[in-house]
Amino acid sequence: MSDAPAMWSIRDAPGKGLGMFSTRRIDVGEAIFEEEPLVLRYRDEDGVHHTLKGEPNAETAEMIFDWNALPCNTSSTLQGLFVKMSRINHSCVPNVHFSYHLDEGIGTIRALRDIAPDEELFISYCSDFETRDVRREELQRRFLFICHCSLCTADDSTSLIEDAHRRRLLHLLSLIHADDSPSQTSSIVDEALIAISSHMHLNETKEVKERAKLAHAACLICFGGDHPETVGALTASKP
C-alpha cells in the first residue's frame, strides 16, 4: 500500500517527545501503513550486538533495539525494529494494532476502532491482560516511563472493574490451552471471544454471535484479509 496521501503525520506529543497522529478519519480495521523492518532478530540471539561488535555505540544500539522492537511472531521470540512504527507511543487502551506477515516480511498498523482526525495513534507496549499495577511495573522496568493513559489515570473503581475483566479474559485464554475436553473448551472459547469482542468494541450483532465468525471479524480488524491468522479463521467459519 502507498503512504501517499499519508493518513498520519509525526509531530510533537506533549510530555512524550514525538508521536504519530491521524491526518483524517480512519475506519476500524483500515490499514494505516505498512513497513519493512530495519532489523529482525530472535530474542535469544545477539544479532545487533554481534553486528556492531567493537563499535563504540554498540551498547546504545542494543538499548534502542530493546526499547523499540515489536514482536513479529506469536511467541514474541522474533522481534523487529521499524523506523516509522517506533514513533507510535504507548497506551493501555490502544487504538491501533501491529501485525507482522512473516512470509511477506511486512509489518502493518491497523485501526482497532474508528479514529478521528488529529487523534494520536497508540499501540500497547505490554500485555493486554495484566492489571494496572503489573502494567505500571513492567513499563517502568522495561521502558523507564510512567503511563498516563486514560486507563492508568482512571479512578480506582473503574480500574478495579477493568482489571477484573482483563484477569477473566486471561484466565479464559489459559483454560483454552489447558483443557482437553472439546465440549468444555467450546464453551470457554465462546465466552472468551465475546469478551474479546467487547474489549475491542466489536458489535455483538446476530451475524457475529457465532464464535467462528466472531473470531474472523476480530482477525480482520487486527490483521487484514490476507494474513494467515485471518485466512485460518475464515476457513473455520465456513460450514
Secondary structure, 3 states (H helix, E strand, C coil): CCCCCCCEEEEEECCCEEEEEECCCECCCCEEEEECCCEEEECCCCHHHHHCCCCCCHHHHHHHHHHHCEECCCCCCEEEECCCHHHCEECCCCCEEEEEECCCCEEEEEECCCECCCCECEECCCCCCCCHHHHHHHHHHHHCCCCCCCCCCCCHHHHHHHHHHHHHHHHHHHHHHHCCCHHHHHHHHHHHHHHHHHHCCCCCCHHHCCHHHHHHHHHHHHHCCCCHHHHHHHHHHCC
